[in-house]
Amino acid sequence: MTRFRPIAALALALAVAAPLGTALAASDDNRPDRRAAEAVTPGNARFDAPAAIAAVLGAGYTAVSELEWERGGWQVKANDAQGRRVELRVDATTGAVAPRGR
């Protein structure tokens, strides 16, 4: 006759569930958008600070006053063609210039 051993059953259940629990816990850190943003740093950006400023000036903006690295891109304050202060984002991978928040 086989005897039921609750400890053995618990050990088996934990052994089966352990890999699943690890995968679920790591899933938040493996989101593609988060990995991509963290992968690009000012040191390895295709468009470094001088290139980001050149991209902003090339897009028709003037008087760049601030440049800051934030979440995989450059945040820039400059003037538009009418002389208004604008906040821009320069993609560090492509060099695309866009108004911040879009």
Buried (B, 14 or more C-beta within 10 A) or exposed (E): EEEEEEEEEEEEEEEEEEEEEEEEEEEEEEEEEEEEBEEBEEEEBEBBBEBBBBBBBEBEBEEBEEBEBEEBBBBBBBBBEEEEEBEBBBBBEEBEBEEBEE
